[in-house]
Structure formats: structure tokens, C-alpha cells
Amino acid sequence: MGRTISHQNCYPRWRPAGIHPAGDRDNTEAILFALAQAVEQRDRNTSGHCERLAFVSVSIGIAMGLDRVCLLSLYRGGYLHDVGKVGIPDSILFKPGKLTASEWVTMRGHPVRGEEICRHLPSLGPVLPIIRHHHERWDGTGYPDGLRGSQIPLLARVLQVADIYDALTSQRPYKEALPAAQALRVIRQETERGWRDPEIVKLFLRLHKDVVSKANEYATLSDRGLQALHAYVGNCQAVTWRAPSGGSKADWPLLLE
């Protein structure tokens, strides 16, 4: 029998670093999102990465029956997960060859740096575990904290699978883009090796044909907000709709209210 994915680790404990007036909070959040997109735009090969990652992560979350807070966190995490790369020199970020040991130390520091950048904004509290832990591995060999299995926050595990797939199917300075079928084989192999949550990967593979494959199309839409994303995903037949407790499918457009 397959393992049931627990939602208990969807809301890790966090402490807001301070209280901010609503206007300051909104302005700060907008600045952080702009910063995250500036990081993406440093590399022409990653154009649309944030939009695709938000789309795929939220699609998986909807199929899992995650609630509104979790879906909003996945959407924000799609944009903010790599914001810590803002401090990584271009010589490392765009290096076409293998990184040295010291360069890897710098590169592997971006999840912690990203968490530090975002931790002072209380509204992003639920997103911090995604930012910090999206490079952990199911078998405990990931970074920065070497978490394993269900110790890794659920939303970080969800976004990680989406991130890996997008990285594999996109061109980078050190590699060519893989065809979708080959990327899926790599993900299966990494799961068998013990790196990915097998139940989330199983769901990802089921959703791929009718939902995940639409990510590029979504990234070209003029309106890529969470409500628009929800409506777009809702037209994809592979999604298994399960409303949050006390709600119904009709409630989902209220995500941002």
C-alpha cells in the first residue's frame, strides 16, 4: 500500500521577526517579489522559471487537497525559493563547468540566505520552510540541514519536485535542456535512489500529461496571479479536486480574499 501524505508538516512553527504596518508589509513584500524576479532575469535561460514553478507546485497542492494557506505559500514559494541567489557572483551562478569545493559552499548557502532575506516579513512566515528546505533530500543527504523523510516540510517536498523537473527541462550554462520524457526518467531514478518523496513524485507523474505539461502555456498569460492560476488548472481534467474542510470547489476563487 502507498504511504499517505501527511499534511501535519504543512504549517511548521515560525516566529515573526517583528510587526509591520500593513502598508509597509505590502511594500516590502512587493520589493521581495521584484528582487526574486530580478534574480531570475539575470539568466535568460531561466525566463519564466518562477511562473512555471508556481503553476506546477500549486497544481500538485490542489490535487493533494491542500488548503488555501498552503496553496498561497506554494505560489509565493515558486517566486521566492531562490531569492538567496541574489548574493551569488555571476562567475559562480553562470559557470559553464564544474564548481569548485569553495564555489559549492557559496552556492549551497542560498537557501539560508533567502530565508534570512524574507524572515522579517510576518506574512511570509509560512513560505520560509519552502525557501530553506527545497534542496533537502528524502534520504537525508540534502542541504542545508540534512533533514530526511517527513522531517522535510511538506510544501518544500512539493516545490522541490516541480523545481527539479523545470531545471531538467530548461537550458542552463552547464547543460542542455532535456526532453520531457528523459526528465521524467531522471526523476524516477532519483526517487529510486532515495532523493525524492515517492508519493509526491507518483502524483506528479500522474498529473504530468494534462497539467504539468501546461506550465509553459500558463507562463505566457498576461494574468498570472493565483486566482488566474487556479482557474487555469481547474480546466485540466487530471486534477483531483478535494475541497478543504468546510469548503467546496466553488470556494477556491476566494483564495486571495
N, C-alpha and C positions, 0 to 999 in steps of 0.2 A: 504494500500500500504506500502511496505517496505521502510525504510529510505535509501536514497542514501548515501553511504560512501563518505565523502568529503576528497579530497587529499590536501586541503589547509594547513592542520596542519602537512603535511609530512616533511616540512622543517622549524622547529622552528628557531627563530632568535638565533644566538650564536655569541660569540666573541672569536676569537683565543687568547690564553693567551700569545703568543709570536711567533716569526718567527724562524724557524729552517732550517738549510741547508738540502737539500734533503737526503744526506747520513745519517745525524743524525736522520732525521724524520723516514726513513725506519728502522734504527736500533732500535729506540725507540719503534716503532710500533711492531716490531718482539718480542721485550722483553715483551711488554704488553700482546701479544697473548700467549707467553710462560708462563707468570705469570698466566693468566686465566686458561690455561690447567693444570698448577701445582695445582691450587685451586681445579679443578675437580678431579685430581688424588689423592688428599688426601683421597677421599672416593671411595672405589672400587665399591660401588653401583651406582655411578653417571658416570661410564665409558661410553663414547660415548654421554653423555648428550649434549655437545656443538655441536657436529656434527648433532645430530638429531634435535636440536632446530634450527640450521641454515637451515637445509633442510626443515623443516615444515614451518618456517617463510617465507623463500624465495618462497616456493610453493604457499602460500597464497598470497604473494605480486604479483607473476606472474599472478595468477588468477584475481587479482584486477586491473591489468593493470598498476601497479606502474612502475615508470621509473628506469633507471639504478642506479642513485644515491641512491634511496630508497632501491632497492634490495641489493646493496652493503652494505648499512647501516644495513639492516636486517641480512645479512650474518655475518658481523662483530659483530653485537649485540648478535648473537647467542653464540659467543665465549666470549664476554666481559661483558655480562649483570651482572654476579655475581663476577666480579673481586674484588669487595669491600669486599668479604668474606675472603680475604687473611689475614685480621687482626682479624678475629673471632677465639677465642680459640677452640681447639678440644673439650673441655669439654662442649661447647655450641653447636657447629656445629654437633656433633655426639651424643648428649644426647638422650638416648632412651626414656626418659619420657618427661613430660610436662615441658616447660621452665618457669622459674620464671619471675616475672614482670621485674626485672632488666636485666635478660638474654634476654628478648624480646626487650628491649631497644637497647641492643647491636646488636642483630640480625637484627632489623629493620633499623639499621644505615648503612647497607651495600650498598644500592643504592646510597646514598650521598657520601659515601667513594669511591665507584667505579667511580663516576663522577669526584671526586677530583683527583683520580689517572690518569684519561685519559684526563682531560681538557687541559693539557699543550701541547697536540699534535694537531695542527690545522686540520690535515686530519681526525681526529676522531670527529670533531665538530658535524656532523650530527648524530653520534651514541650516543652522551651524553644524549639526551632526552629519548632514549630507556633504557639506564643504570639507569637513575634516576627514571623513572616513570613506570617501568614494574610491580610494585606492587600497583599501583593506582587501584581504582575500579570505575566502571561506575556510581555508586550511590554516590561517594564522600567519602566512608568510608575507602579507602586505604591509603597508605603512600608512600613517606614521606610528600607530600604537600596537600593531601586531594582533589586533582583535581577530577572533575566529568564530565561525558559525553564527549563532543568534546573538552573540555579543556585538556584532556589527549592526548598527541601527538599520531597521527595515528599509527606510527610504534611501539610505546610502546604497544598499544592495540593489534596489530597483534602478536607481540612476546609473549605477556602475555598469550594468548590463547594456543600457542604452548608450552610454559613453564609449564602451569598448566597441560596440557594433559601428558607431559613427566613425570612430578613429580608424577602424579596419577598412571601411569603405570610402575613406577620404584620402587624398594625396597629402603626404607630409614631406618635409625636406629630406627625410631619411628613408622614405619608402613610397612606392606607388600605391594607388587605391586598389583594393581587392574587389572582385565581383561579389555580389550579394551571396551567392551560393558558397563561395570559398570562405567568406567571412563567417557564415553560419557554421561551417565545418570547424573553423578555428575556435569559435565559442563553445561548440560541443566538446572539442578536445580539451580546452581549458577547464571546462566543467568536470570532465572525467579525471583531469589532473588534480582536481580539488580546489580550484581557484574561485569558482563562482557558485552562488546559491542554486542548486539543481532545480528547485521548484520554480523559482523566478525565471530561470532560463527556459524551462519547459513551457511556461506561459508565454514568454517572449517568442519562442519558436512557433507556437500556435497562432499568435497574433500577427506574425510577420507578413504573410501574404496579403491580408486585407487591411491591415492597419499600419504596421511599421513601415511598409514599403511606400506609404503615402507621405512620409515625413518631408521629402524634398518638395512635394507639391504644396504642403502647408507652409513651408518656409518662404514661398513666393507670394503668399497672400498679403494684401495691404493691411488687414486687421489680423494681428497675431496675438491678441490678448487671450486671457484664459477662457473667457466666455466663447470667443470665436473658436478656440481650440476644442472646447467641449462640444460645440455644435458640429464641428468637422468630424471629430472622432465618432460622434453619435450616428453619423451616416455610414460608418464602416460596420459591416454585419458581423465581424468576428468578435467584437467586444461583448463580453458577458456582463450585462448591466445588473448590478446588485446595489440597491439603494442603501444609504446609511441608515442606521436605526432611527425610526420615527419619520423617515422621509420617503420620497418616491422619485422615480426617474424625472418627473416634471420639476423637481426641486433643483436639479443640477444647474440650470442657468442662473441661479441665485448665488453662485459661488463667490462673487465679488461684492455682494451687497452687505 
